[in-house]
Amino acid sequence: MFSKILVANRGEISLRIIRAAREMGLKTVAVYSEPDKNGLHTMFADEKICIGPAKASESYLNIPNLLSAAEITKSDAIHPGYGFLAENPRFPETCETHGITFIGPSASLIRLMGDKNRARQEMRAAKLPIIPGSDTIIEDFAEAKSIAQKIGYPIILKPAAGGGGKGMRIVRSAVKLEEQFSISQNEAKAAFGDPSLYIEKVIPGAHHIEVQVIGDKKGNILAFGERECSIQRKYQKLLEETPSPFIDEKFRRKLTKAVQDAAQFIGYESLGTFEFLVDDNKHFYFMEANTRVQVEHPITEMVYDIDLIKEQIKIAAGEKLSIPHDTKLSGHSIECRINAEDPENFIPSPGKIEFLVLPGGEGVRVDSAAYSSWQIPPDYDSLVAKIIVRAPSRKEAIKKMFTALETTIVVGIKTNIPLHLSILSNSDFVRGNYDIQFMEKFLKKKSNGKDSA
């Protein structure tokens, strides 16, 4: 086992990893940029070290600075969390060169699944259904036009080199394709340094479903029941739940078996998430796989009574997967992402938190690095806290989450808590009658002054 882990991240995920490591009896090192000097993760780690100024490229994305910090503190492992360098294959390669263990998948797996087009082809070979679309990267507009005509509109343009909604554009007719193709290429180039695109058919009324996988270095792989992630705005998730109200046990077994077989096919190790679109007839189509811990991993932990971060650390140290293969899902869990933003127009609301009260009670979990007097910097994402609940049934989980949000007080900045309360009150959401178009319809009704419930 490791003696000291450096956490190459910030905010709630950094604190989450530090807590898991401490419970395992491991020493931790927090890194921070200049505006994160008073970040909560720096207070709970055994050591802390500044890695640069606010600009991420000079701090959290600066591999030489991170490796220097690891060497100075004599850390023998690095956990990347999510975002930043978590899915950059150069990072684990550089860690290996310096004799430091990267807590995550191998560089070759990250490179394979990070190239969305290659990942689609590999998953096709693994017998996973793929969304109809281009078989290779689109070279130019003429090729895009030809493929779009073949599969039919609407289509979606996607960057081959990254995700998170950046560069993704839905095109509903041939008239708009050339303009949107150029915009998508430029956005992909700006976000990932690579303008390469591929095309997928838009699946009407689809659900965004993901499956958590974990594998050790000995070939043992386990897939867990699905997470429903259809509540999202501009491809950014807002609320997740498990199990999905749309999926039955028979389909759940079919999907998890397919994912487990595909992960086995590519020799997956560490944590990962396979993401799908599922249509009304419960046909599922592979979209992508994320080679890291997901923001929404806590809801899987809640219903399976496991700790994925601890398991990930043990696997990186060479230990065998210790979660029993007959682990059963129990109850229902929901996560709401609380962001520092205006709930009316989604404009970020960085600033000082003057007063903060976070919820508690049986079945309530809060993953957050926020505290009263904390200055939220404008330089990074706006996530303030993840509020997670678990209850015996979905109905009870919704009530518990509503109460948790109502008893959360954040003074000094705006948050999207009112938006979450509106979603939880919506009759379609309460009935479990929603898909990936939910937020578009919800916000349209809201802007028209209609009662969303």
N, C-alpha and C positions, 0 to 999 in steps of 0.2 A: 504493500500500500504506500501511497505517497506520504511525504512528511509535510509538504507545504504546497498549497494551490494558489496561483495567482489568477484572479478573476479579471479577464480583459473586457470589462464592460462597466456599466453604470446603472443607477436607478434601481428599480424593484427587482430585476432579474439578478443583478449583482448581489443584492442583499439576500435574495432567495438562495443563491448558491452558497454564500458565506454561512448562512444558518445551517444548511444541510451538511456542509463540511465540518462545522463546529460540533454538530451532533455526532459525527463520526470520529471525533477526536483529532481532526486535522487542523493544522495551522493555515491561515489564509492571508493573502495580500490583496488590498484594494488599490486599484489605480484610479487616478482622477485627473481631469483637465482643470485648468485654473478656475473656471466658474463653478466647478463641482467640489471645490476644496472642502466645503462643509456638508457634502452629501452624506446621507445616513450610512451608506455602505462603508465610508471611510472610518466611521466611528466604531463599527462592530468588527472590523477585520483586525487581525493581530498586528499587521503593519500596513502602511499606506505610502504611496509614492506618486508624485506628480509626473505625468507623462507628456505635458505640453499645454498649449493654449486652447482656447475654446474650439477653434476649427477642428472638426473631427479628423480631417486628413493629416493634421499635425499632432494628434493625440490618440484617440481611440482607434484610428485606422493606420496609425504609424507603427508598422511591424518592428523596425529597429528599436524604437523607444520601448515597446512592450517587451521585447526580448532582453533589452538592457535591464529593465526593471526586474525581470525574472532572474537574471543572473546576479544582480546586485543583492536581491533578497534571498538568493539560493533556493528559489522555488523549483520543484522538480516536475510540476504539471501546470498547465494553463487551461482554464475553462473559458470559452468564448461567449457563453450565453446565447442570445439571439441578436440578429442585426449586426452592424459593424463588420467584423471579420469572420463571423461564424460560418459563412459559406464561401470563404475565399480559400481555394486550395493551396495558395502560396503560404498561408499561415501555418497549417500543419506540416508542410514540407520544411519550412524554416525552423519550426520547433524541433523537428526530428534532427535537423542538421546540428542544432545546438544541444542535443541530448535531453530535450524537455518533452514530456508526454502531452500531446494534444488531447483533451477530453472531448471526443467527438469522432465522427467517421473518418476514414482514411482520406487522404488528398484525392486518390483516384475515384472514390465514391462521390465525393463532393464535386469533382470536376464532371463526372458522368451525369449526375442528376441536376447539376447547376446549368448545364446546357439543355434547355427545355426541349429542343428538337431531338437531340441524341437520347434524352430520357424517354421521349415518346416512342422512339424506335426500339429501345431496349425493352420497354414495357410491352410493346406489341409482341416482341419475341418471347416475353414471359407469359403470353396469353392473356394479358389484361386488355379489355376493350379500350380503344382510343377514340377520342372525339374526331369525327370526319374533318379533314383539313389537309394542309400541305404535308408531304412526306419529307421534305427537306426545307432548308432556309430559303426564303423568297429572295431572289436575286434583284428583281426590279419590278416596276409597276406593271409592265406587260404580263409578267408571270402571275402577279397577284390578281390581275383582272381575269386571267384565264382560269385560275383555280376558283375564284369567287363565283364565276359563272357556272363552273362545274358542280360545286357543292350547294350553291344557292344562298341567297341573302336571307336573313342578316348573318354577317360574319363578325369575327373579332380578330383584330391584329394584336399580336403579342410579341414582346421582345424575347429573343432566344436566350439572352444572357442574364435575365433577372426577373423578379416578380414584384409583389407588393402593390400592383396596380399601376406602376410607372410605365408610361408608354403604351398602355392598353387602350384600344379604341374600338368601339362597336360601329360597324358600318352597315347601314340598313338598305342602301341602294348603290347601284353602279355610279350614279351621278357624284356621290361624295367620296368614292374610293380613292381617287388620285390625291385629293387634298388631305384626307385622313392618313393615307399611307406615308406621305411626306412628313406630316406632323408626328406620327408615331415613330418614324425612323429618327427624327431629330430628338425626340424625348428619350428614346432608348440610348442614343449616343451620349446625351447629356448625363443620364442616370447611371449607365453601366459601361460607357466607353466603347460600346459596340452597337451599331445601328441595325444589326440583323433581326429580321422578323420572321414569324411563321403565322399561318392562318388557321383558325378553327371555326367550325360551324357553331352558331349560337343555338343552344338548346333551350327552347321556350319552356317556361314554368319549371326550370330545373332547381334542384337543391344543391347547395355546396356542402358536401359531406367529406369529412376527413377521418382517416384511421391512423391511430398511433401504433408505431412498431418499435420494438427494441430487440437488439441482437447482441450476443457476445462474440468473442473472438474464436469460439469453439464451434460455431455453426448453429447455436441454439437461438431461435427467433420466435417472438411472440407478438401477435397482433391483438389489439384491444377493440372493444366496441366503438362505434362511430361517435363523432362529434358533429353536431348540426351547426353550420357556420353561415347560414344564409342571410342573417341580419347584418348587412354591411352597406356602407356608403362609399361609392367610388372605389370599390374593391378593397376597402379597409373594414375589417370586422369590428363590430360594435358589441355584440352579445353572442355568446355561444352556449349551447346546452348539450347535455348527454343524459340519456339516449335521445335520439331524434324522435319527435312525435310522429314523423312520417314513415319510420322504418319499423318493420316487425321482426320477430326473432328469427324467422326462417331466412329472410333477406340478410339480416345481420351476420348470420353464420356463413352465408354464401360470400358476402363481401370480405369479411375478415379472413376467410380461408384463401380467397384469391390474392389478397394483399400479402398474407404470410408466405404463400408460394412464390409470389413475385420477388419479395425481399430475399427469400432463400435462393432464388435464381441468380441474383446479382451479388450474393454473399454480404448482405447488409449487416453492419455492426453499429453499435451505439444507438442513440435515439434518432427517430425520423418520423415523418408524417407523410402519408400518401393522400393526395387530395383528388376528389372526384366531383363530377357533375352527375346527378341522378335525376332522370326524367320521371314524369308522372306514372309511367308503366314500370318503374323500378329497373330500368336499364341503366347501368352505371358506366361512366367513361372516365378514364384516367386523364388528369390534367397535369399534375406535377408532383414531385416529392421534395420536401424540405429536409435537408440534412442537418438538423439542429433541433434543440428543444423549442416548442412552440409557445407563444404568449399564453395560449389557452390550455396548456397542459394541466393546470390544477383541477379542471373538472373531471378529467380522467382519473387523476389521483383520488379525488373525493369518492367516486362511485366504485372504485376498485380497491380502496384502502391501501395504496402503495405510495412510494416516494420515488419518482422517476429520476430525479437529480442524483440521489444517493446511488441508485442502481447504475446510472450512467458513469459515475465516478468509479464504482467498483469494477465495471466492465473495462474501463480504460486502464485499470491497474492489472488487468488480466484475469479477473475472477469470473466464475461461471454465473450466468443468469440465475438469480435466486428467486424470482417470482414464479410460483407454481403455474403450470400450464392450465390447470383447472380453476384458476381464479375467476370468480363470478362477479358480474355487474350487480350492484345493489343500490336501489334508490334513484334519485334524479338530482342532477347538479346544473346550475346556471352560473355563468360568469358575465359580469358587466364591466366594460372598460371605461373607467372614469377619466376623461381627458380634460385638460385645461383649455377650454374653448367655449365660445359663445354658442349656446344651444340653438340659437335662431339662425345664425349664418355660418357657423363652424369656423370662425376666425380664431386662431390661437390666442390664448389669454395668459401669457407668462406674467410673472410678477411674484410678489411676496404673499405667502399664506399667513394671514394675520391670526387666524384661529382655526383649529382643525379638530373635529371629533369623528372618529371612524367607528363603524358598527361592530357589534360583537354578539355573543350568545351562542347557544347550541346550534351547530351546523353552519356557522358563519365563519368564513376565512377571508382575511384581507392581505393581499400581497402589495406592499407599498413601501416606498422610501420617503414618503412625504411626512412633514411634521410642522407644527406651528412655528412660524418665523422663517421657514425655508423659502429661499428665493428661487423660483422656477426659472431656469435660464431659457432664453428664446432660441438657443442654438441646437436643441435636440427635439425629439418627439414630445408630444404633449401629454403622455400618459402620467396620471397622478397616482392612480391606484387601480387594482383589480379586486372587485368584490365578488366573492364566490360563495355560493350557498349549496347545501345538500339537504334533501328531505326525502321521506319515503316515497312521495309521489310528485308528479310534475305540478299538480295543482298546489300542493303545499310548498313546493320550491318557489313558485311564482309569488305566493303570499310572503314567504320568508324574505325573498329578494326585495319585494316592495317595501317591507318594513325596514330592512337593512338600509336601503337608499333614503328612506324618509328620516332615518336617525343618523344620517351622515351630514355633518356640517362643515362647509368649507367657506371661510370668509377671507376676502382679499382678492380672489380671482373668480372668474366664471368657470363653471363646469357643465358637462352635458348630463348631469343627473336628472334635470327635468325631462330631457329627451327620453332617457331610459324609463322613467316613470310612465311617460305617455305610451311607450312601446308595450310595457307590461300590462297596461290597461286596455290595450287594443283588443277588440273582440276576436279578430282573426288570429292574433298571436296567442291569445288565451286558449282558443280552440286548437292550436297547432296547425292552423290552416295558412301557411305562408311558404314562400320560396324566395329566390334571390332577387325578385322584383319587388319584394315587400317594401323596402325603404323608399324606393322611387315612388310608389303609389302612396305610401304613408305621408311623405313630405309634400307631395302634390296636393293631397287633401288638406293638409295643414296650411299650406300657402294659400289655398282657396277659402280658408276660414271655416272648413267643415270639421265636424267632430270626428277625430280619427278613431274613436271607439265605436 
